[in-house]
Amino acid sequence: MQRYPVRASHRPNLALDRLEPVVREHFGEAGREGDRTTAKFGAISRLVVWPEGRDLAVELTMDPKVPEEVARETIARYNRFLEDVTGFSSKERAKRLRKAAGS
Protein backbone atom coordinates (compact mmCIF):
# COMPACT_ATOMS: atom_id res chain seq x y z
CA MET A 1 0.00 0.00 0.00
CA GLN A 2 1.25 3.46 -0.94
CA ARG A 3 0.04 6.77 0.46
CA TYR A 4 0.22 9.93 -1.63
CA PRO A 5 -0.15 13.41 -0.11
CA VAL A 6 -2.88 15.56 -1.68
CA ARG A 7 -2.68 19.32 -2.22
CA ALA A 8 -5.17 21.23 -0.11
CA SER A 9 -6.87 22.49 -3.28
CA HIS A 10 -7.40 18.88 -4.47
CA ARG A 11 -8.63 17.33 -1.20
CA PRO A 12 -12.29 17.47 -2.27
CA ASN A 13 -11.26 14.83 -4.88
CA LEU A 14 -10.87 12.36 -2.00
CA ALA A 15 -14.64 12.11 -1.53
CA LEU A 16 -15.80 8.75 -2.93
CA ASP A 17 -18.45 10.35 -5.13
CA ARG A 18 -15.68 12.43 -6.79
CA LEU A 19 -12.95 9.78 -6.75
CA GLU A 20 -14.92 7.13 -8.65
CA PRO A 21 -15.57 9.34 -11.75
CA VAL A 22 -11.86 10.26 -11.92
CA VAL A 23 -10.92 6.56 -11.82
CA ARG A 24 -13.49 5.87 -14.55
CA GLU A 25 -12.16 8.75 -16.68
CA HIS A 26 -8.62 7.38 -16.64
CA PHE A 27 -9.19 3.62 -16.62
CA GLY A 28 -12.55 3.18 -18.35
CA GLU A 29 -14.31 1.27 -15.59
CA ALA A 30 -14.59 1.69 -11.85
CA GLY A 31 -16.27 -0.27 -9.12
CA ARG A 32 -16.83 0.21 -5.45
CA GLU A 33 -16.03 -2.10 -2.55
CA GLY A 34 -17.31 -0.45 0.60
CA ASP A 35 -15.41 2.81 0.99
CA ARG A 36 -12.86 1.94 -1.74
CA THR A 37 -12.88 2.45 -5.49
CA THR A 38 -11.49 -0.32 -7.71
CA ALA A 39 -10.42 -0.61 -11.33
CA LYS A 40 -8.26 -2.54 -13.74
CA PHE A 41 -6.66 -1.47 -16.98
CA GLY A 42 -3.86 -2.71 -19.22
CA ALA A 43 -0.97 -3.82 -17.01
CA ILE A 44 -2.93 -2.99 -13.84
CA SER A 45 -4.62 -6.21 -12.82
CA ARG A 46 -6.09 -4.56 -9.68
CA LEU A 47 -6.18 -0.97 -8.48
CA VAL A 48 -7.82 -0.03 -5.17
CA VAL A 49 -7.89 3.61 -4.03
CA TRP A 50 -9.43 5.25 -0.98
CA PRO A 51 -9.05 8.39 1.12
CA GLU A 52 -6.92 8.05 4.23
CA GLY A 53 -7.00 11.28 6.17
CA ARG A 54 -5.46 13.93 3.93
CA ASP A 55 -3.78 11.33 1.72
CA LEU A 56 -4.78 9.04 -1.11
CA ALA A 57 -4.12 5.38 -0.30
CA VAL A 58 -3.41 3.07 -3.24
CA GLU A 59 -3.02 -0.69 -3.56
CA LEU A 60 -1.73 -1.64 -6.98
CA THR A 61 -1.17 -5.06 -8.54
CA MET A 62 0.60 -5.08 -11.91
CA ASP A 63 0.83 -7.83 -14.53
CA PRO A 64 4.48 -8.00 -15.69
CA LYS A 65 3.60 -10.19 -18.68
CA VAL A 66 1.97 -7.50 -20.83
CA PRO A 67 3.60 -6.07 -23.98
CA GLU A 68 5.89 -3.09 -23.44
CA GLU A 69 3.58 -0.62 -25.20
CA VAL A 70 0.67 -1.66 -22.94
CA ALA A 71 2.90 -1.17 -19.88
CA ARG A 72 3.95 2.31 -21.09
CA GLU A 73 0.34 3.38 -21.70
CA THR A 74 -0.72 2.01 -18.31
CA ILE A 75 2.03 3.88 -16.47
CA ALA A 76 1.19 7.11 -18.31
CA ARG A 77 -2.51 6.81 -17.41
CA TYR A 78 -1.68 5.94 -13.80
CA ASN A 79 0.56 9.02 -13.49
CA ARG A 80 -2.12 11.28 -15.04
CA PHE A 81 -4.69 9.81 -12.63
CA LEU A 82 -2.46 10.49 -9.61
CA GLU A 83 -1.77 14.03 -10.81
CA ASP A 84 -5.50 14.74 -11.26
CA VAL A 85 -6.37 13.42 -7.79
CA THR A 86 -3.37 14.66 -5.77
CA GLY A 87 -2.46 17.85 -7.63
CA PHE A 88 1.20 16.80 -7.70
CA SER A 89 3.15 15.81 -10.83
CA SER A 90 5.13 12.57 -10.87
CA LYS A 91 8.32 14.58 -10.27
CA GLU A 92 6.79 16.34 -7.25
CA ARG A 93 5.46 13.05 -5.85
CA ALA A 94 8.87 11.39 -6.21
CA LYS A 95 10.57 14.32 -4.47
CA ARG A 96 8.08 14.20 -1.57
CA LEU A 97 8.44 10.41 -1.19
CA ARG A 98 12.25 10.68 -1.13
CA LYS A 99 12.04 13.46 1.45
CA ALA A 100 9.61 11.45 3.62
CA ALA A 101 11.84 8.35 3.43
CA GLY A 102 14.86 10.40 4.51
CA SER A 103 13.22 11.78 7.66
Contacts in CASP RR format, 6 or more apart in sequence:
PFRMAT RR
TARGET T0000
AUTHOR 0000-0000-0000
METHOD contacts of the structure
MODEL  1
MQRYPVRASHRPNLALDRLEPVVREHFGEAGREGDRTTAKFGAISRLVVW
PEGRDLAVELTMDPKVPEEVARETIARYNRFLEDVTGFSSKERAKRLRKA
AGS
1 57 0 8 1.000
1 58 0 8 1.000
1 59 0 8 1.000
2 57 0 8 1.000
2 58 0 8 1.000
2 59 0 8 1.000
2 60 0 8 1.000
3 52 0 8 1.000
3 55 0 8 1.000
3 56 0 8 1.000
3 57 0 8 1.000
3 58 0 8 1.000
4 55 0 8 1.000
4 56 0 8 1.000
4 58 0 8 1.000
4 82 0 8 1.000
4 85 0 8 1.000
4 86 0 8 1.000
4 88 0 8 1.000
4 93 0 8 1.000
5 54 0 8 1.000
5 55 0 8 1.000
5 86 0 8 1.000
5 88 0 8 1.000
5 96 0 8 1.000
6 13 0 8 1.000
6 14 0 8 1.000
6 54 0 8 1.000
6 55 0 8 1.000
6 56 0 8 1.000
6 85 0 8 1.000
6 86 0 8 1.000
6 87 0 8 1.000
6 88 0 8 1.000
7 86 0 8 1.000
7 87 0 8 1.000
7 88 0 8 1.000
9 87 0 8 1.000
10 85 0 8 1.000
10 86 0 8 1.000
10 87 0 8 1.000
11 54 0 8 1.000
12 18 0 8 1.000
13 19 0 8 1.000
13 22 0 8 1.000
13 84 0 8 1.000
13 85 0 8 1.000
13 86 0 8 1.000
14 51 0 8 1.000
14 53 0 8 1.000
14 54 0 8 1.000
14 56 0 8 1.000
14 85 0 8 1.000
15 51 0 8 1.000
16 32 0 8 1.000
16 35 0 8 1.000
16 37 0 8 1.000
16 50 0 8 1.000
16 51 0 8 1.000
19 37 0 8 1.000
19 49 0 8 1.000
19 50 0 8 1.000
19 51 0 8 1.000
19 85 0 8 1.000
20 30 0 8 1.000
20 31 0 8 1.000
20 32 0 8 1.000
20 37 0 8 1.000
21 30 0 8 1.000
22 81 0 8 1.000
22 84 0 8 1.000
22 85 0 8 1.000
23 30 0 8 1.000
23 31 0 8 1.000
23 37 0 8 1.000
23 39 0 8 1.000
23 47 0 8 1.000
23 49 0 8 1.000
23 81 0 8 1.000
24 30 0 8 1.000
24 39 0 8 1.000
25 84 0 8 1.000
26 41 0 8 1.000
26 77 0 8 1.000
26 78 0 8 1.000
26 80 0 8 1.000
26 81 0 8 1.000
26 84 0 8 1.000
27 39 0 8 1.000
27 40 0 8 1.000
27 41 0 8 1.000
27 44 0 8 1.000
27 47 0 8 1.000
27 77 0 8 1.000
27 81 0 8 1.000
28 39 0 8 1.000
28 41 0 8 1.000
29 39 0 8 1.000
29 40 0 8 1.000
29 41 0 8 1.000
30 37 0 8 1.000
30 38 0 8 1.000
30 39 0 8 1.000
31 37 0 8 1.000
31 38 0 8 1.000
31 39 0 8 1.000
32 38 0 8 1.000
33 48 0 8 1.000
35 50 0 8 1.000
35 51 0 8 1.000
36 48 0 8 1.000
36 49 0 8 1.000
36 50 0 8 1.000
37 48 0 8 1.000
37 49 0 8 1.000
37 50 0 8 1.000
38 46 0 8 1.000
38 47 0 8 1.000
38 48 0 8 1.000
38 49 0 8 1.000
39 47 0 8 1.000
40 46 0 8 1.000
40 47 0 8 1.000
41 47 0 8 1.000
41 74 0 8 1.000
41 77 0 8 1.000
42 63 0 8 1.000
42 66 0 8 1.000
42 70 0 8 1.000
42 73 0 8 1.000
42 74 0 8 1.000
43 62 0 8 1.000
43 63 0 8 1.000
43 64 0 8 1.000
43 66 0 8 1.000
43 70 0 8 1.000
43 71 0 8 1.000
43 74 0 8 1.000
43 75 0 8 1.000
44 60 0 8 1.000
44 61 0 8 1.000
44 62 0 8 1.000
44 63 0 8 1.000
44 74 0 8 1.000
44 78 0 8 1.000
45 61 0 8 1.000
45 62 0 8 1.000
45 63 0 8 1.000
46 59 0 8 1.000
46 60 0 8 1.000
46 61 0 8 1.000
47 58 0 8 1.000
47 59 0 8 1.000
47 60 0 8 1.000
47 61 0 8 1.000
47 78 0 8 1.000
48 58 0 8 1.000
48 59 0 8 1.000
48 60 0 8 1.000
49 56 0 8 1.000
49 57 0 8 1.000
49 58 0 8 1.000
49 59 0 8 1.000
49 85 0 8 1.000
50 56 0 8 1.000
50 57 0 8 1.000
51 57 0 8 1.000
56 82 0 8 1.000
56 85 0 8 1.000
56 86 0 8 1.000
58 82 0 8 1.000
60 78 0 8 1.000
62 74 0 8 1.000
66 74 0 8 1.000
79 90 0 8 1.000
82 88 0 8 1.000
82 90 0 8 1.000
82 93 0 8 1.000
83 89 0 8 1.000
83 90 0 8 1.000
86 93 0 8 1.000
88 96 0 8 1.000
END
